[in-house]
Amino acid sequence: MSEALQTLSSAFADAVKTAGSYVVRVEARRRMPATGIVYAADGVIVTSHHVVERDDNIVIGLPDGSTVPAALVGRDPSTDLAVLRAQSSSLTPAVWTPLNEVAVGHLVLALGRPGHTVMATLGIVSALSENEWRTPMGGRVERYLQTDVLMYPGFSGGPLLGADGRVVGMNTSAVMQGVSLAIPAATIKRVADTILTHGKVRQGYLGVGAQPIRLQDSLKEKAGQDTGLMLVSIESGGPADKSGLLIGDILIAADEVNLGQMDDLLAFLAGDSAGKTASVKLLRGGELQTVSVTVGEKQ
């Protein structure tokens, strides 16, 4: 038993040593520095949005002990991700783990570099959803990934390692209060690539207030579903107003995607929906209608 534990202990120590080559210190707020992960060798760093409190005078502490300035490329508050570009062209990028190789019960290591050296803490994956998850801020995350690791100050933005030393996700303490979450690798890649291309994550916008309602039996058959989203407010001059939507309309679907809950509408507005014209099915006066709606972009 002691030999097995020693082998495991040595393996974890080796994983931390290897990962240390792509774990950096992020100095972008007044209090304690946070942690970042090298995303690309040309200086691209990913970290937590909430630890980047300023857009300039950002400093990155590299694994070799040197420091370099960095600029903010963009951020996505809804998934607590920010992308920085450090003035360095020879960094070691992280190696990522596909979500289908992660399971509840897997041992994980959370790493941080709030100082000059790497720190680590051990835990397990305690919860992992089967489907996409929405953060409280409306961000789309490929899967909810919760751990029982103790998040020390400055660990946000650092990697969560699997037992093989690859990065499962990015640790964050800001998405849900009192819960240790990791933004999975698939989400990091999607959001980071979008920010590197566009400078931000585009978010569709209708300018409506809505609430889910259960349809009356007479309307369920027409709608083909049990619930819909009733519009309770419409912003004057907004995309919904310009497209002819009215207060009291009950949204049923958009481009064949059912709209039964608010999460369905948020999912539809995410990604590349901004600027596109969608075919929206709705109930108006008890009758099923189709309206073309041009989605705006949230500023």
N, C-alpha and C positions, 0 to 999 in steps of 0.2 A: 504494500500500500504506500509506504513512504517513498519507494522508488517511483511509483506512478505519479505521486504528487510532485516529486522533484522534476520529473519529465514535463509535466503540465506547467509547472512554475517557470521552468526554463523556456518553454515554448512561448508563454505569455511575454516574458522578458524580451525574447527575440522579436516578437511581433511589435512591441512598443519601440524597440530600437529601430526597426525597419520603418515603422510609421513616422518616427521622429523626423525623417528626411522630408516629409511633406506637411508637417504641422508647424504653423507659424504663429507668432504673437501679433495681435492687431491692436494698435494704439489709436483709437478713434473716439474716445470719450474721456471725460475728466477723471473718473474714478478708475478702478483697476482695469488694466488691459484685458482683452478677451483673446479668443483663439480663432484661427482660420485654417483652411485646408487648401493646399496648392491644387488648382484645377487644371492648369496648363503650364507647360514649361516656360512659356513666354511672359510669365508674371501674373497670370490670372489667379486670383484668390477668391474663394467663396467663404462666406462667414454669415453670422446672424445679423439680420437687419437691425435688431434692437440694440446691438452693441456699437453700431456706427452712428454716433450722435452728431457728427459733423461731416460735411461734404468735402472739406479740404484739410490740409495739415495732418493727413493720415500717415502713420509710420508702421512699417511691417518689420518685425523682428524675425530674421531668418534662422534656420537651424544651425548655421555656422557661427552664430553670435553677432553677425553684422546687422545693421538696420538700413532700410531703404525707404524712400517716400513712395506713396501710393495714391492713386486717384480713384474716386468712386465712379464705376461704370454705370451702375443702376441698382435698384432695389425693388423688392416685392414684399411689402409689409404683410400681405395676406398669408404668405408662407414663411415669413420671418427669414428671408434670404436676401443677401446683398452680395454684389460682385465688385471686386476691387481689381485694379491693375497696378502691380508693383513694378518699380523700375529695376527689373532683373530679367534676364533671358536664359538662365540656365538652371531653373528649378526642377525638382523631381515631383511629377504629378502623382496624385493618389491613384490607387487601384480600387475599383468599386465592385461591390457584390450585388448580383441580380436579386430582386425581391423573392423570386421563387426558390432561392436557396436559404431563405431565412425562416425560422419557425419559433413558436413559443417554447421557451425552455433553453434555447441556445445561449451559451455563455458569450458575453460581450465585454469589451473594455472601452470605457469612455476616456478619451485623452484630452488634455488641455495644455496650453503653453502660455499662461498669463504672466509668467516670469521668463527667465532665460532657459530653463530646462523643461522637459516634458513631464507632466504629471499624469497619473493613471488611476482609475478606480474600476473595480470588477462588479459585474452584475449579470442579470439574465434578461432575455426578451420576455416581458410579462404579458404583453397583449399585442396582437397583430390582426388587423381586420382582413376580411377576404376581398372587400371591394374598396372603391375610392372613398375618401373621407374629406369632409369640408371642415376647415379650421373655423373657429369662432369669428374670424375676420373674413370668411368667405373664400379662402384660398383652396384650390384643388390639390389634394395630396393623394398619390397613388394608393397608399395604404396607411392606416393608422398604426404607428409603431411606438409602443410604450415599453420602457425598461424600468428596473428597480435600482438603477445606478444612482449614487449620491452625487448630485451636481454641485461641485465645489465652485466658489466664485471664480469667474473667468473661464469656465469650461464651455460656455455657450459659443457656438460656431466651430467647435472642435469635432473630430471624428468619433464615431462609434464603430469599433472594430469587431469583426467576427473572430472566431478562434483561429482562422487561417491568416489573420492579419490584414484582410481586405476591409474596405470601408463599407459598412452597412448603411450608414446615414450620418447626418449632422445633428449633434446634440443642441437642444434649445430648452430654455427654462421659461420662455415668454409666451408660447402659444397657448398653454393651459396652466393656470396658476397651481403650483403645488404638485405638478405631474412632470416626470422626466420623460420627455418625448424626443424622438429623433426624426428628422425629415429624411425620408428614404432616398437612396441614391438616384432612383428613377426620377423623382421630383426635382432633385438638385440639378440633374442634367437637363431636364426639360426647361426649368426656369432659367438656369444660367445661360443656356444656349439662346433662349429668347432675349434675355437682357443683352447679351453680347451682340446680337443681331439688330435689335431695335432700341436698346438703351432703357427699356422698360418692359413690363408685362402688360400687354394691352388688355383692357377689360371692357366688355360690351356694356351698354347703358341704354335703358328705355325711358327713365324718368317717370316711374310709376311707384305707387304704394299698393301692395297686394296682400291678401290673406287667403290661406287655403280654406275651402268650404266643402262640405259633403253635399253632393248633388241630390236633389229630389229624385224619387224613383222614375218620374216621367222624363227626367233629363238624362239619367244614367245610360239609357239605351241609345239616345241620340249621340251622346259623347263617347260611349264605349269605355267609360271608366267611372269610378265612384266619386272622385274628387276633382276639383279645379281650383284655379286662382282667381278670386274676384278682385278687380281693380277698385281700390277705395280712394285713390288720389292719382292725379295726372299732372305732371309739371307743365305749365304753360310754355309752349314753344319747344318742348322736349321732343325726342324721337317718337314717343308714343302718341303725343298730341298731333304732331305733323303727319303721322301715318293714319290718323282717324280713329284711334282707340278711344273708348268712352268709359267714364266711371260707371261701374255696374257690369261691365263686360266680364265674362268668366273665361279666362284663358284655359284652353284644353291641351293644345299642343303647338309646338313651333318646329317647322321642318320635320314633321313626323315624330318628334321627341315629346312624349307625354309631359304635361306640366300639371302635376297633381299636388306638389309640395314646393315650398320656397327653394329648397335645395335643387330641385329640377330646373327652376328658372336661373339660379346662380350658375349651375353647370352649363346651361345653354349660353349664357352671356360670357362665360370664360373663354380663354383661348383666342381664336381668330374670328369671332363673330362680329367684332366691331367693323362697321362699314358695309356689312352684307345686308341684303334684303331677304328677309325670312317670310315664309308662308305660315301665318298664325291662324290656327283654328280656335274659334271662340263661340260662346253662347251669348246671344244678344236678344233680349225679349223672348227667351225660350227657344229661339231658333239657332241652328248651327250655321255659322258663316265662316268664310275664309278672308283674311285681310293681309295684304302685303305690308310688312313693317320693316323699315330700314333702321338697323341697330346703330346707335351712336357709340362714341368712345368716351369712357369715363375719364375725366381729367383729374 
